Amino acid sequence: MPRARSASTPSSSSPRGTGELALIERIRQRAASASRSAGAVRLGIGDDCAILAPPRGYEIVVTTDMSLEGRHFRRDWHSARAVGHRALARGLSDLAAMGARPLAAFLSLALPQTVAADPRWLDDFLDGLLGLAALCKVPLAGGDTAESPSDHVLADIVLLGAAPVGKALRRSGAKLGDRLFLTGALGGAAAELASLAASNTRATNTRENDAPGKSRYARRVDTAEHPHLYPQPRLAVGQSLLRRGMATACIDVSDGLSTDLAHLCAASDVAAEIEVAKLPLHPLARALGAEAALHAALHGGEDYELLFTASADALVPRTIAGVAVTCIGKIVRAKRDHPAITLIEADGRRTPLEPQGWEHLR
Ligand SMILES: [Mg+2]
């Protein structure tokens, strides 16, 4: 983290300037005021490395997520605030899937010169990122900046979390007869992305970013209405599952149910049956009509819900940490040369489901 050190180096650049040091200083100031209670972070931005002190009896879990303009977001569709929020949410969702609690985030940011020249984009990006960080009590403890040689923004986030030794939830523990559960609802992110693509959002985003005064994050829209722009990582659910010893396996649905359930099945060497009628569909997905809603739920991706298994006799509540939990199917024996997932329609018809994966922006 050599650049973190340079943040503390006196420089003639003003924080309002556009140089790399000015960018770092801007991030450092915002991060410092956002994370006074830094928890495990003994030393944050300002030296060659950050120093973390994980809680006794815990082990460190690490995840990294790249948000690349043109692949994961578009500046003409996504406000800087949404880009910042989503960049952090992706990694936090991975921690949630392990049942881990977040310790610290590290941000590496490459900005095109044209973006770096206007501090509003970075300010709004930090509003989104640090706003979610504050909600989830994860300090930004370091990172790096560079000028992007292309016209694309790149935000790479590393997240460190902690889980009790040997207890982190994994994809590999599902057993025959386990029931399959899902938090929240599916298809909302894909539905909102489709509407972003269909509408002229450039004007909307410009208005949002240009709106004057008060904290932009305080005006954060209701996330239930904006599952694509402002997904809520299910950290409290994951930690509760770990604490209760309830989940035999867990994964977050970032790439779509068909893909992520296939990952869980492969890791556990099992297969799964989904009852279509039980799938919780997000209202935005329902509005697309039945067929499109089901497609969004199965393949849409970016819903950042948790998919977990629990033994058939486990008493899984209908809500955990305020989030609805729905039983959507069960774990069955894997058959050679058969797709891992079978859909069961309301009339009992059985259809094999091939993973289709999340489609990047095209
Ligand atoms: Mg994941």
Boltz pocket constraint, residues with backbone or C-beta under 6 A from the ligand:
constraints:
  - pocket:
      binder: B
      contacts: [[A, 90], [A, 93], [A, 94], [A, 97], [A, 251], [A, 252], [A, 254]]
      max_distance: 6.0
